[in-house]
Amino acid sequence: MRNILKVMVGVTALISTAPVQAASCWSTQAIEAAQVRDFETMLMVSALRCRNTGVNFLNEYNDFIRAKRTALTQVNDDLRGHFEQALGAKAALNAYDGYVTSLANSYGAGAEGLDCSDMQSLTRAANAAAPHKAALVALAQRAGADPRLPGAKCPLTMAAK
């Protein structure tokens, strides 16, 4: 009887915390948003850092931002939405700002294995990409965007047919 009670208490604890855990994990949509934001931040920091090195692609980066503004806004909305769902509206803005700042700081000394010419090439590829979120996600993934996520990835669920 005691073992059954322990199991029931454990199951009750799991059930009562399941929505909290689900809200705080990173969905595929949030991960993709983080990848695009990481990629865009890498380009931004590199464009600012490289402009005095003889490889100045700041204008090309600005063209990218202007041309892809709608998709980039959607990505940022998805990312802010993740923090709102995980932390609530009050804490979400600070968490989002802290996350984006940490991304920028991670590229302050450059992107590992990439020089300014490489970054200019990535910026040109970004400019050539379609102005849709899916195209930016694919580009970010091909570029190896792998941002640190504060928290776990949500478990995958398979739809039944």
Secondary structure, DSSP 8 states (H G I E B T S, - for coil): -HHHHHHHHHHHHHHHHHHHHHHHSB-HHHHHHHHHHHHHHHHHHHHHHHTTTT---HHHHHHHHHHTHHHHHHHHHHHHHHHHHHH-HHHHHHHHHHHHHHHHHHTTT--TT--HHHHHHHHHHHHHS-SSHHHHHHHHHHTT-----SS-B--------
